[in-house]
């Protein structure tokens, strides 16, 4: 053993997330917006102790690692008000409604933000962005076999999206810089 509650996983045995709920004794809505809803929940743990957690519910999002035939990754530079920075990001976006198909959303975002379509799609990973406070999950796709695509019907870039920079960077540069 490596510590009091630590267990060394057996070789070949895959550790995975397991669905689990603890009773919510009380839930108060603090804010209801278009993208998120915030709650204060009183939760009862397995030992019977009750504690309060602030929770943000979110429809989820997708991101796309689009790699061309020359092993370049498509990235955007976009201003983000909450962090007051212009960030280097993958094409990404919200699931517009609860239950929206994530791959359909990823295809839409790649066309809107990059003007691209892909022949081959595969899921790389599902990531909870901040599981201590939010249920937002981002599904990240790999998109290959790229070609130009028109923007989806009715899409017009506005606000921060109207000012995005579009760039192709070598795959290894993206890995080394954490992009």
Secondary structure, DSSP 8 states (H G I E B T S, - for coil): --SSS-----TT-----------EEEEEEEEE-SSEEEEEEEEE-TTS-EEEEEEEEE--EEEEEEB-TTSEEEEEEEEEGGGTEEEEE-EEEE-SSTT--HHHHHHHHHHHHHSEEEEEEEEEEEEES-TTTB--EEEEEEEEEEEE----TT----GGGGG-EEEEEEHHHHHHHT-
